[in-house]
Amino acid sequence: MDKLIKIVTKDSALVPLVAILMGLLFGALVMLAGGYNPLTAYGALVGKVFGDPYDFGETVREITPLILTGLSVAFAFRTGLFNIGGEGQFMMGMTTASVIGIKLQLPWFIHAPLAVVAGALVGGLWGAIAGYLKAKRGVNEVITTIMLNWIALFLSNYVVNQFLLQPGQQRSYPTQDSASLSFGWLSEMMGNARMHWGTFIALAAATVFYVLLWKTKQGYELRAVGHNPHAARYAGMNVNRNIVKSMFISGIFAGLAGVVDVLGVFHYQTVVAATPGYGFDGVAVALLGGNTPLGVVLAAVLFGSLTYGSAGMSFAADVPPEIIRVVIGSVIFFVATHGIVRWVLLPIYAKRKKEEAA
């Protein structure tokens, strides 16, 4: 029975897998209700993702920023904070990288690393603002990060408009080739898909996440403060400093997502009316991934594949792209309400246990 309980607990790997299956089944029911064939739709989705090297490369490109924003949210969660400011941190990282990539003339071995590091640090500092307000003033980080998202959006638009804008365009000048993160020969191998070094940066960031939180003294302090700040303070830890540090590191991950998107994919920045959405999707990725680095990577693979593959559903099966958001929302719902998943699983395993006992 202990094994049975462990199988259906919240932390079991089986729970998110069943949640994904239930989300896909619910999406199929929605498609049936709308008069669409779910088998054709899901087949078209898989075909879009794996149909040819170009589409597979573009799927990887879609996955990359989701890994980084997912890590951003997961890191904050693991340290007792709720960072939903990934959108703003993404924008600030992107804008900083754009400024350096456009305005500076440097050798490639200095230019690209400088743009990456500067964008990541500014994203981290943007997150640290919310951390400071929570540590020193007790302001809830949910409120401040939401407000900072909008400030970052309008500040980024101002910078592009005033300093980077091409005449007669709604976008900046292109970044210098020396600041590019594009991965030339791999991109050619994948049918000229927009492959870039940011994918490897994202995987390296997941490794840093794990090592920092579970293999270092600093990571132990961050987790301890997140679990119980009063006990951590009693043990001599500087709670306020760790809160600021946690939001700073969390912001670095989200800032990196913006950096790799502008230097690796678009090579310019546009004046936009809304944030790109990767920061909010990162919340769902972190939730589905159980706030672990490996889980975040796998969840980003799922979300990125569903997002990019939705175009195949639209063209091949005539299913509106919005249906894929229903599927993603269903997956999030079933993961968040893990009690429903356990309610489904428990009778199955209880019956098997009874049969084994007999």
N, C-alpha and C positions, 0 to 999 in steps of 0.2 A: 504493500500500500504506500510505503514511503516513496518508492520509485514512481508510482502512479501520480502521487501528489507533485513530485518534482517535475514530471513530464508536462503537467498542465499549469505550472506556476507561471507567473508573469515573465520571468527571465528565461524560460525555456525557448530554445531556438525554434521549436515546433509552433509556438504561438504566432510569431510573425508570418511564418510560412502558411499556416492555415488562414491567417487574416488576409494575406495576398490572394489566396485561392478564393476566399469568400468575396473579396472585392471584385475579382474578375467575374465570378458567377453573378454578382449583383449587376455588374456592368452588362453582362449578357442578357439579363432579364430586362434591363432598361432598353437595350437595343431591340429585343423582341417586341417590347411594348411600342416602340417607335416604328416597327415594321422592317427592321434590318436583320440580316442574318449574322449572328454573332460569330459563327465558325468562319464565315468568309471574312468578316472584319478582323478577327484576331489573326487569321492566316495572312491577311494583307499587312497587318502590323509587323508580324515576324518577317515577312518578305521585304518590307521596307527597311528594316534594321539590318538584315543579313543578306539582302538580295545581291549586292555588289560591293566592291571595295570602297567606292565613294560613299555610299550610304552608311557603311559600317564606320568609316572614318568620321563622318559627320555625327554619328551617334556618340562616338567617343568624345568628340568636341562638345556635344551637349552635356555629357556626363561630367566633364572636368570641373566647371564652376560649381556644380551641385555637390561634388565631394568637398570642396573647400568651404562653402557656406554651411554644409552639414556639419563639418568639423567645428566650425565657429560656434554654432548653436550647441553642439554636443559638449564642447569644452566648458562652456558657461554652465550648462546643466550639471555637469559632473562636479562643478565647484559651487553649486547651490545658487546659481544665478540664471536669469531668463533673458537671454540676449535676442531680442527680435529687431535689433538694429542692423542686421546684416545688410539690408538694402543701402543704408547710409554709408556704412563702412565700405561696401562694394563700390559705391559711387566715388567716395573720396580716394580710394586706392586707384580706381580707373583714372580720375582726373589728374592726380599727381603723376601717374605714369605717362599720361598724355602730354602734360606740360614738359616733363623731362625728355620724352621721346621726340617732341616736335622742336623745342627751343634749343636744346643743346646739340653741339657737334662734337662727338667723342668717338674714339675707337670702339668697335663692337664689344671687345672684352671688358670695357669699362661701362659703356653706355647701357646695354641691356641689364647687367647686374645692378647698376645704380638705379635704374627705373624700377626694377622689381623690388629692391630693398626699400627705396623711398616710398613707393606705393603701399607696401605692406606696413611700414612704420606709421604712415599717416592714417591708414585704416585702423591700426592699433590705438593710436592716440585718440581717434574719434570714438572708439569704444571706451577708452579710459576716461573720457569725460563723464559718461554715465556711471562708471565705477566710482569716480571721485565724488559725484553728487550723492551716490548711495552711501559711501563710506563716511563722508564728512557731514552730510546734511540729512541723511536718512530718506532720500527721495527714491521712490520705487523705480527700479531700472526699466520696467516695462514702459512706464510713461515717458521717461527721458529718451529711451532708444527710439520710440515711435516719433517723438518730436524731432530728434536728431536726423531721422530719415528724411524728413521734409526739408530741414535746413541744408542737409547735404545735397539734395536734389537741386534746390534753387541756387546754392553756392556753386555747384558744378556747372549749371547752366550759365551763371554769370561769368565764370572763368572762361568758359568756351566762347561766349559771346564777345567778351572784352579783349581777350588775348590770343585766341586760337582760331577764330572763325574765318573760313574762306569767304571772300566777298561774293554775295549773292547766293550763298549756300546756308543750310541749316546744320552744317557739320564742320569740324575742325580741319585744318590741313592734315595730311597724312603724317604719321610718325616716321622718323628717319629709319632707313633700312638697318642701321647699326643698332637700333633698339628693338628690332623685331625678335619675337620668340618663335617664329614659324620654323617648322622642321622640314626643310626642303625635300630631301630624298625620300623621307617617309611619306610626305604629302603626295609626291609623284607616284610612289608605290601604291597609294590608296586612291588613285584616280583623281588626284588634285583636291582631295578633301582638305579642309582647313585644320590639319594636324599641327600641333605646336608643342613646345617644351613644357608648357603649363601642365600637361597631363602628368609628366614625371614629377613636376613640382608638387602637384596635388598628392601623388602617392607618397612622396617624401614627407609631406606635411602630415599625412596619416601616421607615418612611422614616428615622427617627432612627437605627435600627440600621445602615442602610446608610451614612448620612452620617458617623456617629461612627466606624465601623470602617474605612472606606475613604477618607474625605476629611479626616481630621484627624490631627494629630500624635499625639494621645492614642491614637487608634485604631491607628496604626502601632505604637506602643509595646506596646499590649495584644496585638496579633497577634505581634509579635516575641518577647515573653515566652512566648507560647503555643507558638511554633515551636521556640525554643531558649533557655531561660532562662539558660544559661551564656554564650552569645554576647551576649544582651541585657545581662547584668550586666557583661560585658567592655566593652560599648559605653557603659556609664555609666548604664544604666536601673535604676531601683529596682524590682527584681523582686518583692519582698514587697508593696510598695504596690500594684503593678499586679495582683497576684493578688487582694488584698482588693477593689480597685476593680472588677475584673471580676465577682466574685461579687456585689458590691453592685448593679451595673447589671443583672446577670442576675436578681437577686431583685426588682428594680423591675418588670421585665416580668411576672413571675409574680404579684407583689402586685397589679398593675393588673388582672390577670384576676379576682382575687377581688373587687376593688373594683367593677368593672363588673357582676359577676354579682349582687352583693347590692343595689347601688343602681339597677341598670338592669332587673333581671329579677324578683327575689323580694321585695325591700324588707323583708326580715326575715332573721334567721339562726336556724337550728335547732341543737339539741343532737344531734350525730350520733355514730355508733359508728365510722365510717370516713371517711377523706378522700374528696372527690368524684371523684378520678381524673383530673382535667384535667392535673395535673402529670406523671403517668406517660404519658398520651396525648401530651403535649408532646414526650416523647423520640422517639416514633414519628413525629410530625409533623416534627420537626427532621431526623431521619434521612432520611425520604422527600424532604424539601425540600432536601437537600444542604447544610443549614446556611447557606442564603442567605435573605435577607428575602423575595424574590419566591417562592422555592421553598417557604418556610414557609407563606406565604399560600395558595398553590395546594394544598399538602398538607393544610392545615387545611380548605379547601373540600371536598376529597375525603373526609376523615375525618368532618367534620361532616355532610356529605350522607349518607354511609353510616350514620352513627349515627342520625340522625333518620329516614332512609328505612327503617330496619329495621322500624319500626312498620307501614309499608305492606306489607312482606313478610309480617308476622305476620297481619294482618287479611285482606288480599286473596288471599294465596297459601298461608296456613296454615303458613308456615315459622317455626320458632322464632327469636326475636330473637338467640339465641346464635350462629346461623349467620353473622350479620354480623360477629361477632368473629372467626370462623374466616377470613372473607374479609380482614379488616383484618390479622389475624396473618399470613396468607399473603403479603399485599403487603409487610409489614415483612420477612418472611423472605427474599423474593426480592430486595428492595432491599439487605438486609444481606449476602446471599450473592451479590453482584454477579457473581462468577465464573461462576455458573450462567447468568445472563442473557447474559454475554459468550460463553459456550460455545454458547448457542442462536443468538446473532446472528452469530458469526464465520463459520460455514459458509455462511450465507445471503449475506453480503456478499463472501465469498471467491469463491463461485460466480458472483456478478454481475460481480465484477472480472475473472474469467477469461473470461466471455462478452464483456465489453467489449474485452478485449485481443485476442480472436480476431476 
